[in-house]
Amino acid sequence: MDATTTIAPSVRRQAASRIPRDWFAAGALLLVLVATRGFWFGDPVADFDEQIYSLIGWRMTHGDLPYVEIWDRKPFLLYAIYFVAHGLFGPSAAAYQFLASLSAFAGAWLVYKLSCELVDRASATVAGSLYLMLMAAYGSYSGQSEIFHTPLMLSMLWLLRDWRRPDAAKRAMAAMLIGGIALQVKYTVLPQCAFFGAWALLGQWRAGTKLPGLVRLAAIFAALGVLPTVLVAAFYAAVGHFDEFWFANFVSFFEREPAFYGRLQPGQLFATLPLMILVFPGLYAALRLNPPRVRETYLLYCAFLVASLATVLLPSTVYLYYYGALVPAAVLVALPIIDRTSPGRFVLPLMLLAGAVYILNFPNRIEHSRSERRVEARLSDAIRPYVNATDKCLYVFDGPGALYRSTGTCIPTRFAYPDHLNNNLERRSLGVDQRAELARILATRPTVIVTANKFMTPQRKENLATIRRVTSEDYRPLTTVALHHRQITAWVLKDETP
């Protein structure tokens, strides 16, 4: 008995020592991942943009080609991610939400490892947890594009963090290729990619590379950065649709008009308060209270913050979820106050975690997701008997685009995302006349039309008036549901029966 009690603690210590300490952090991050994202799994209307990404990815499994049979302006790889998700795991929203969760965990793990450069593992785990929680708070809780490209940016940061390594040039080339892949998820990461390229060249200059060598490296970096986009363009050229690819990717973005209120939405500054609470106290602590143990690394993280802000502000209209691109850099800059060895000890990290939990408001979000599923299912069930995959089509003028998939309907237009034909800002950016396309759709007499009583974007008045006239004259209300703080109505042709 005595021997057992003496040996057992030693055995336990030896067993524990064989467990990599990073595993505890991985377990904690996995728990946070499930807590912040799990209850959205299977919700087909969790957010707006991902509905069109999912629809395009799902249609790709049936042979449709983005920009040709079904239109949007995002880079090809984003749709390919959804194509893979639906090809592997079926048409449910859970398919892409699973891949998004893997990407979210990768981002959290990279934040953890980058944080370990400046703080201990416990503090780094807090940093990784804040990344997951704030990404969810800024709209990337389901399948938003930011959840896919932020881990790629963090991978570039990881590869480029130390210019003194003998393999720094090779790592920089790998980073530039990753940046090129990220550009094929969302082009607005361009400022971050440019920053990392400049940082890599600066490192090579500091390592003694002469001007001709720097010029050669710059050319290689640029070539690697554009390679994924060139390959996609070559594919479209090979299948005879280069013009469609070019317009959607590089013309329509600039032809979309800015919102009347300018680049930033009213009240957006207040909504960025959680990021400010990380950044400004973090900078102050780094200067006065808790200087980072590796100053150069912290300065790199600060520069990454500036590049990330440029990514957020690049489009002519900035939506709140764009700030997800700023989250990883904000967390890294906040490390001096996340650090449990700082003057605040455990108090500040715990306060930051508590604040993030408060912002997420889990009970409300869980109930919101459950309600959304019920409502979408009820709406889909009401529409499904009236449509089919051949000639009786649903047209969503304003409402959940997920209905195209869940009802099994044919789609009467390549502009399936409702925003493209109802948004006044899009009137010159589609490559077709917005009013003429709506008239063409209505001439086919869609069996069901879906509308909303409140608008998410500035409406094209002529198109709105046309839809209201047609639905009042030729259609009858089928059902009305409350979704996303709006009343969504499905209209069916007056002479149509299930």
WOMOKA-V605087 format. One record per residue. N is the residue number from 1. RES is the residue in one letter. OMEGA is omega as a letter, one per 20 degrees, with the letter a starting at -180 (* if undefined). Layout:
BEGIN
n:N res:RES omega:OMEGA
n:N res:RES omega:OMEGA
END
This chain:
BEGIN
n:1 res:M omega:a
n:2 res:D omega:a
n:3 res:A omega:a
n:4 res:T omega:a
n:5 res:T omega:r
n:6 res:T omega:a
n:7 res:I omega:a
n:8 res:A omega:r
n:9 res:P omega:r
n:10 res:S omega:r
n:11 res:V omega:a
n:12 res:R omega:r
n:13 res:R omega:r
n:14 res:Q omega:r
n:15 res:A omega:r
n:16 res:A omega:a
n:17 res:S omega:r
n:18 res:R omega:r
n:19 res:I omega:r
n:20 res:P omega:a
n:21 res:R omega:r
n:22 res:D omega:a
n:23 res:W omega:r
n:24 res:F omega:r
n:25 res:A omega:r
n:26 res:A omega:r
n:27 res:G omega:r
n:28 res:A omega:r
n:29 res:L omega:r
n:30 res:L omega:r
n:31 res:L omega:r
n:32 res:V omega:r
n:33 res:L omega:a
n:34 res:V omega:a
n:35 res:A omega:a
n:36 res:T omega:a
n:37 res:R omega:a
n:38 res:G omega:a
n:39 res:F omega:r
n:40 res:W omega:a
n:41 res:F omega:r
n:42 res:G omega:r
n:43 res:D omega:a
n:44 res:P omega:a
n:45 res:V omega:a
n:46 res:A omega:r
n:47 res:D omega:a
n:48 res:F omega:a
n:49 res:D omega:a
n:50 res:E omega:r
n:51 res:Q omega:r
n:52 res:I omega:r
n:53 res:Y omega:r
n:54 res:S omega:r
n:55 res:L omega:r
n:56 res:I omega:r
n:57 res:G omega:r
n:58 res:W omega:r
n:59 res:R omega:r
n:60 res:M omega:r
n:61 res:T omega:r
n:62 res:H omega:r
n:63 res:G omega:r
n:64 res:D omega:a
n:65 res:L omega:r
n:66 res:P omega:a
n:67 res:Y omega:a
n:68 res:V omega:r
n:69 res:E omega:a
n:70 res:I omega:a
n:71 res:W omega:r
n:72 res:D omega:a
n:73 res:R omega:r
n:74 res:K omega:r
n:75 res:P omega:a
n:76 res:F omega:a
n:77 res:L omega:r
n:78 res:L omega:r
n:79 res:Y omega:r
n:80 res:A omega:r
n:81 res:I omega:r
n:82 res:Y omega:r
n:83 res:F omega:r
n:84 res:V omega:a
n:85 res:A omega:a
n:86 res:H omega:r
n:87 res:G omega:a
n:88 res:L omega:a
n:89 res:F omega:r
n:90 res:G omega:a
n:91 res:P omega:a
n:92 res:S omega:r
n:93 res:A omega:r
n:94 res:A omega:a
n:95 res:A omega:a
n:96 res:Y omega:r
n:97 res:Q omega:r
n:98 res:F omega:r
n:99 res:L omega:r
n:100 res:A omega:r
n:101 res:S omega:r
n:102 res:L omega:r
n:103 res:S omega:r
n:104 res:A omega:r
n:105 res:F omega:r
n:106 res:A omega:r
n:107 res:G omega:r
n:108 res:A omega:r
n:109 res:W omega:r
n:110 res:L omega:r
n:111 res:V omega:r
n:112 res:Y omega:a
n:113 res:K omega:r
n:114 res:L omega:r
n:115 res:S omega:r
n:116 res:C omega:r
n:117 res:E omega:a
n:118 res:L omega:a
n:119 res:V omega:a
n:120 res:D omega:a
n:121 res:R omega:a
n:122 res:A omega:r
n:123 res:S omega:r
n:124 res:A omega:r
n:125 res:T omega:r
n:126 res:V omega:r
n:127 res:A omega:r
n:128 res:G omega:r
n:129 res:S omega:r
n:130 res:L omega:r
n:131 res:Y omega:a
n:132 res:L omega:a
n:133 res:M omega:a
n:134 res:L omega:r
n:135 res:M omega:r
n:136 res:A omega:a
n:137 res:A omega:a
n:138 res:Y omega:r
n:139 res:G omega:a
n:140 res:S omega:a
n:141 res:Y omega:a
n:142 res:S omega:a
n:143 res:G omega:a
n:144 res:Q omega:a
n:145 res:S omega:a
n:146 res:E omega:a
n:147 res:I omega:r
n:148 res:F omega:a
n:149 res:H omega:r
n:150 res:T omega:r
n:151 res:P omega:r
n:152 res:L omega:r
n:153 res:M omega:r
n:154 res:L omega:r
n:155 res:S omega:r
n:156 res:M omega:r
n:157 res:L omega:r
n:158 res:W omega:a
n:159 res:L omega:a
n:160 res:L omega:a
n:161 res:R omega:a
n:162 res:D omega:a
n:163 res:W omega:a
n:164 res:R omega:a
n:165 res:R omega:r
n:166 res:P omega:r
n:167 res:D omega:a
n:168 res:A omega:a
n:169 res:A omega:r
n:170 res:K omega:r
n:171 res:R omega:r
n:172 res:A omega:r
n:173 res:M omega:r
n:174 res:A omega:r
n:175 res:A omega:a
n:176 res:M omega:r
n:177 res:L omega:r
n:178 res:I omega:r
n:179 res:G omega:r
n:180 res:G omega:r
n:181 res:I omega:r
n:182 res:A omega:r
n:183 res:L omega:r
n:184 res:Q omega:r
n:185 res:V omega:r
n:186 res:K omega:a
n:187 res:Y omega:a
n:188 res:T omega:r
n:189 res:V omega:a
n:190 res:L omega:r
n:191 res:P omega:r
n:192 res:Q omega:r
n:193 res:C omega:r
n:194 res:A omega:r
n:195 res:F omega:a
n:196 res:F omega:r
n:197 res:G omega:r
n:198 res:A omega:r
n:199 res:W omega:r
n:200 res:A omega:r
n:201 res:L omega:r
n:202 res:L omega:r
n:203 res:G omega:r
n:204 res:Q omega:r
n:205 res:W omega:r
n:206 res:R omega:r
n:207 res:A omega:r
n:208 res:G omega:r
n:209 res:T omega:a
n:210 res:K omega:a
n:211 res:L omega:r
n:212 res:P omega:r
n:213 res:G omega:r
n:214 res:L omega:r
n:215 res:V omega:r
n:216 res:R omega:r
n:217 res:L omega:r
n:218 res:A omega:r
n:219 res:A omega:r
n:220 res:I omega:r
n:221 res:F omega:a
n:222 res:A omega:a
n:223 res:A omega:r
n:224 res:L omega:a
n:225 res:G omega:a
n:226 res:V omega:a
n:227 res:L omega:a
n:228 res:P omega:r
n:229 res:T omega:r
n:230 res:V omega:r
n:231 res:L omega:r
n:232 res:V omega:r
n:233 res:A omega:r
n:234 res:A omega:r
n:235 res:F omega:a
n:236 res:Y omega:r
n:237 res:A omega:a
n:238 res:A omega:a
n:239 res:V omega:r
n:240 res:G omega:a
n:241 res:H omega:a
n:242 res:F omega:a
n:243 res:D omega:r
n:244 res:E omega:r
n:245 res:F omega:a
n:246 res:W omega:a
n:247 res:F omega:a
n:248 res:A omega:a
n:249 res:N omega:a
n:250 res:F omega:r
n:251 res:V omega:a
n:252 res:S omega:r
n:253 res:F omega:a
n:254 res:F omega:r
n:255 res:E omega:r
n:256 res:R omega:a
n:257 res:E omega:r
n:258 res:P omega:r
n:259 res:A omega:a
n:260 res:F omega:a
n:261 res:Y omega:r
n:262 res:G omega:a
n:263 res:R omega:a
n:264 res:L omega:r
n:265 res:Q omega:r
n:266 res:P omega:r
n:267 res:G omega:a
n:268 res:Q omega:a
n:269 res:L omega:r
n:270 res:F omega:a
n:271 res:A omega:r
n:272 res:T omega:a
n:273 res:L omega:r
n:274 res:P omega:r
n:275 res:L omega:r
n:276 res:M omega:r
n:277 res:I omega:r
n:278 res:L omega:a
n:279 res:V omega:a
n:280 res:F omega:r
n:281 res:P omega:r
n:282 res:G omega:r
n:283 res:L omega:r
n:284 res:Y omega:r
n:285 res:A omega:r
n:286 res:A omega:a
n:287 res:L omega:a
n:288 res:R omega:a
n:289 res:L omega:a
n:290 res:N omega:a
n:291 res:P omega:a
n:292 res:P omega:a
n:293 res:R omega:r
n:294 res:V omega:a
n:295 res:R omega:a
n:296 res:E omega:r
n:297 res:T omega:r
n:298 res:Y omega:r
n:299 res:L omega:r
n:300 res:L omega:r
n:301 res:Y omega:r
n:302 res:C omega:r
n:303 res:A omega:r
n:304 res:F omega:r
n:305 res:L omega:a
n:306 res:V omega:r
n:307 res:A omega:r
n:308 res:S omega:r
n:309 res:L omega:r
n:310 res:A omega:r
n:311 res:T omega:a
n:312 res:V omega:a
n:313 res:L omega:a
n:314 res:L omega:a
n:315 res:P omega:a
n:316 res:S omega:r
n:317 res:T omega:a
n:318 res:V omega:r
n:319 res:Y omega:a
n:320 res:L omega:a
n:321 res:Y omega:r
n:322 res:Y omega:a
n:323 res:Y omega:r
n:324 res:G omega:r
n:325 res:A omega:a
n:326 res:L omega:a
n:327 res:V omega:a
n:328 res:P omega:r
n:329 res:A omega:r
n:330 res:A omega:r
n:331 res:V omega:a
n:332 res:L omega:r
n:333 res:V omega:a
n:334 res:A omega:a
n:335 res:L omega:r
n:336 res:P omega:r
n:337 res:I omega:r
n:338 res:I omega:a
n:339 res:D omega:a
n:340 res:R omega:r
n:341 res:T omega:r
n:342 res:S omega:r
n:343 res:P omega:r
n:344 res:G omega:a
n:345 res:R omega:a
n:346 res:F omega:a
n:347 res:V omega:a
n:348 res:L omega:r
n:349 res:P omega:r
n:350 res:L omega:r
n:351 res:M omega:r
n:352 res:L omega:r
n:353 res:L omega:r
n:354 res:A omega:r
n:355 res:G omega:r
n:356 res:A omega:r
n:357 res:V omega:r
n:358 res:Y omega:a
n:359 res:I omega:a
n:360 res:L omega:r
n:361 res:N omega:a
n:362 res:F omega:a
n:363 res:P omega:a
n:364 res:N omega:a
n:365 res:R omega:r
n:366 res:I omega:r
n:367 res:E omega:r
n:368 res:H omega:a
n:369 res:S omega:r
n:370 res:R omega:r
n:371 res:S omega:r
n:372 res:E omega:a
n:373 res:R omega:a
n:374 res:R omega:a
n:375 res:V omega:a
n:376 res:E omega:r
n:377 res:A omega:r
n:378 res:R omega:r
n:379 res:L omega:r
n:380 res:S omega:r
n:381 res:D omega:r
n:382 res:A omega:a
n:383 res:I omega:a
n:384 res:R omega:a
n:385 res:P omega:a
n:386 res:Y omega:a
n:387 res:V omega:r
n:388 res:N omega:a
n:389 res:A omega:a
n:390 res:T omega:a
n:391 res:D omega:r
n:392 res:K omega:a
n:393 res:C omega:r
n:394 res:L omega:r
n:395 res:Y omega:r
n:396 res:V omega:r
n:397 res:F omega:r
n:398 res:D omega:a
n:399 res:G omega:a
n:400 res:P omega:r
n:401 res:G omega:r
n:402 res:A omega:r
n:403 res:L omega:r
n:404 res:Y omega:r
n:405 res:R omega:a
n:406 res:S omega:r
n:407 res:T omega:a
n:408 res:G omega:a
n:409 res:T omega:r
n:410 res:C omega:a
n:411 res:I omega:a
n:412 res:P omega:a
n:413 res:T omega:r
n:414 res:R omega:r
n:415 res:F omega:a
n:416 res:A omega:r
n:417 res:Y omega:a
n:418 res:P omega:a
n:419 res:D omega:a
n:420 res:H omega:a
n:421 res:L omega:r
n:422 res:N omega:a
n:423 res:N omega:a
n:424 res:N omega:a
n:425 res:L omega:a
n:426 res:E omega:a
n:427 res:R omega:r
n:428 res:R omega:a
n:429 res:S omega:a
n:430 res:L omega:a
n:431 res:G omega:r
n:432 res:V omega:r
n:433 res:D omega:a
n:434 res:Q omega:a
n:435 res:R omega:a
n:436 res:A omega:r
n:437 res:E omega:r
n:438 res:L omega:r
n:439 res:A omega:r
n:440 res:R omega:r
n:441 res:I omega:a
n:442 res:L omega:r
n:443 res:A omega:r
n:444 res:T omega:a
n:445 res:R omega:r
n:446 res:P omega:a
n:447 res:T omega:a
n:448 res:V omega:r
n:449 res:I omega:r
n:450 res:V omega:r
n:451 res:T omega:r
n:452 res:A omega:a
n:453 res:N omega:r
n:454 res:K omega:a
n:455 res:F omega:r
n:456 res:M omega:a
n:457 res:T omega:r
n:458 res:P omega:a
n:459 res:Q omega:r
n:460 res:R omega:a
n:461 res:K omega:a
n:462 res:E omega:a
n:463 res:N omega:r
n:464 res:L omega:r
n:465 res:A omega:r
n:466 res:T omega:a
n:467 res:I omega:a
n:468 res:R omega:r
n:469 res:R omega:a
n:470 res:V omega:a
n:471 res:T omega:r
n:472 res:S omega:a
n:473 res:E omega:a
n:474 res:D omega:a
n:475 res:Y omega:r
n:476 res:R omega:r
n:477 res:P omega:r
n:478 res:L omega:r
n:479 res:T omega:r
n:480 res:T omega:r
n:481 res:V omega:r
n:482 res:A omega:a
n:483 res:L omega:a
n:484 res:H omega:r
n:485 res:H omega:r
n:486 res:R omega:r
n:487 res:Q omega:a
n:488 res:I omega:a
n:489 res:T omega:r
n:490 res:A omega:r
n:491 res:W omega:r
n:492 res:V omega:r
n:493 res:L omega:a
n:494 res:K omega:a
n:495 res:D omega:a
n:496 res:E omega:r
n:497 res:T omega:a
n:498 res:P omega:*
END
